[in-house]
Amino acid sequence: MKTSSMTISVSPADAAIIRNFRQARRYPTNAGVVHAALRRLEDTEWDPDSYPPGSLAHLYTPSRNREELMLNKVSTLKVDHDD
């Protein structure tokens, strides 16, 4: 498996959720928590016909990202994963 790395920004509340799952020993790594969350999202919301390419782009723009970083004092979380 190919391993790659991605750095994501999460709010303090989201970082606390990740820490809680780790402290409860449900997942051994931050990446494990994120991986499980993404699989759940994919299972519950992924329907290619529901969201045509680009239809959700307005929800997350560079300006909204900057705004979120300033408002939430976002933490940075490094996620390593296997492809």
Secondary structure as GFF3:
##gff-version 3
##sequence-region A 1 83
A	DSSP	beta_strand	3	10	.	.	.	ID=ss1
A	DSSP	alpha_helix	12	23	.	.	.	ID=ss2
A	DSSP	alpha_helix	30	45	.	.	.	ID=ss3
A	DSSP	three_ten_helix	57	59	.	.	.	ID=ss4
A	DSSP	alpha_helix	62	72	.	.	.	ID=ss5
A	DSSP	beta_strand	75	82	.	.	.	ID=ss6
###
